[in-house]
Amino acid sequence: MPLLARSVQTPLHIDVRRGAVADLGRILADGRISSGGEVAVVVGPGLGERIVDLLRPSLRAATIYVTTGGTLDAALELSDKLRSGHYDAVVGIGGGKTVDTAKYAASRWGLPMVSVATSLANDGIASPVASLVNDGIKGSYGVHIPFGVIVDLDFVETGPDNVNRAGIGDVISNISALADWELARMVRNEPVDGLAASLARMGAEAVLTMPGDMSDDAFVTVLAEALISSGLAMAVCGSSRPSSGGCHEIMHAIDSLFPDTASHGELAGLGALFCTFLRGDERRFVQMADCLERHQLPLRPSDVGLDAEQFIRAVEFAPRTRPDRYTILEHLAMTPDETRQRLTEYENALAAR
């Protein structure tokens, strides 16, 4: 009887702990990514000097590049610089903008990339996707999954609290995204990848119910591992489907219509809560609302500076951000008046918890 299996791309090395940045040279050597430390290290302008001082003792042969990050132009500029050197790997150290810029630039030249996260804003730290702004619009670009994923809890601890808390919203949005995927299977016979769904679900459930907050190393470690697991889920199925449904459609719509309203994770959590309400899942709705509130994340459009009419416009626009995706938003196909009514009911449900 034949044994059927599949190969799954995963990082060679995953490390979540304090002091990881200072120990980066040994980590790269032990992970067989770079024995001599001849790597291109990409940092953002805010963390540059502090990180360089920590890296020099263990990575004397490294070349340091500073990038503003977050745009396709910045990623292309970085890739041009990488072309002139000879590197074992590219190491992106910082938040999501810096890491995604490094991921894209490394993929252009087929270089291994190591993601070193100093914040926990979203699941991009381990995903095969780079989110970059091009001509004012944020797009998703396929890249190779990082060869290594490292989270330094020392940097996370000293980073902006609202940035790190946003990762909680991004993780628990997986629950809504998976419900949308199951809906697409029922209505359109869309195949669901069970392994990808399991990876996305496990981390989300852990963060949803775990006590503690960003001041607790145990909680922060679980959050970091959940974000990594979410990135692996995308790599397993070859798309963002297990982590992106109506929740992210709303997030992308708000980003397009009302730029700089709130962060990726904050909007994903808000979108997930609204979509969960639309599905009529009262238990999940209360559970997710309690989690978001406990971690001081947005529950209402007004929490991110949007009035009712702006949010209604975003919900109407949302399906256009992912035309090939079937979610509760496409399923209900609400008119603006219907969305207005549902939003009123949503606000009342939040108040009645």
WOKASUL-V96541 format. One record per run of one state. SS is the DSSP state (hx for helix, st for strand, lp for the rest). FROM is the first residue (numbers start at 1). TO is the last residue. If there is no record, write none. Layout:
BEGIN
SS_FROM_TO ; SS_FROM_TO
END
This chain:
BEGIN
lp_1_12 ; st_13_17 ; lp_18_23 ; hx_24_30 ; lp_31_38 ; st_39_44 ; lp_45_47 ; hx_48_55 ; lp_56_62 ; st_63_67 ; lp_68_70 ; st_71_71 ; hx_72_83 ; lp_84_88 ; st_89_94 ; lp_95_95 ; hx_96_108 ; lp_109_111 ; st_112_117 ; lp_118_122 ; hx_123_125 ; lp_126_128 ; st_129_134 ; lp_135_136 ; st_137_142 ; lp_143_147 ; st_148_152 ; hx_153_158 ; lp_159_160 ; hx_161_188 ; lp_189_193 ; hx_194_209 ; lp_210_216 ; hx_217_237 ; lp_238_240 ; hx_241_243 ; lp_244_245 ; hx_246_257 ; lp_258_263 ; hx_264_279 ; lp_280_281 ; hx_282_294 ; lp_295_300 ; hx_301_304 ; lp_305_307 ; hx_308_322 ; lp_323_327 ; hx_328_332 ; lp_333_335 ; hx_336_352 ; lp_353_353
END
